[in-house]
Amino acid sequence: MIILDTSIWIEFLKGNPHYFTIVRQLLENQEVRSVECIFGELLQGAKNNEESEIIKKYWESLPKIKHEGLWIEAGEYSYENNLISKGVGLIDAAIIIAAQRVNARIWTLDKRLHSILGNDIQYTPQG
């Protein structure tokens, strides 16, 4: 299972060929799981109604990671690991917790988030 961070979704939605093909394959193979806060970020940055509708369609169609208690657990995780001083915010902490809950890996272009992820939780596409 893979969680695509907001940065990867943005590249996919822009049609960036370096990411588009890989993401499309992951989606077709039903390997992607969604986290509500990521789609909230995507909707926040939507350029128009059409983009917003596309984002919502992906949200509706993808399997979701349960988020009950996620924010409290993310806050505790962030505190315990001093993430704020490393420039890693609460949303990224929530993504890490979501991944841990379902044993998923995270694919991100965010350098700060990437720097704190262990090899067991990072996703790096092959090829």
Secondary structure, DSSP 4 states (H G I P E B T S, - for coil): -EEE-HHHHHHHHTT-HHHHHHHHHHHHTT-EEB-HHHHHHHHHT--SHHHHHHHHHHHHHS-B---TTHHHHHHHHHHHTTGGGGT--HHHHHHHHHHHHHT-EEE---HHHHHH--TTTB-----
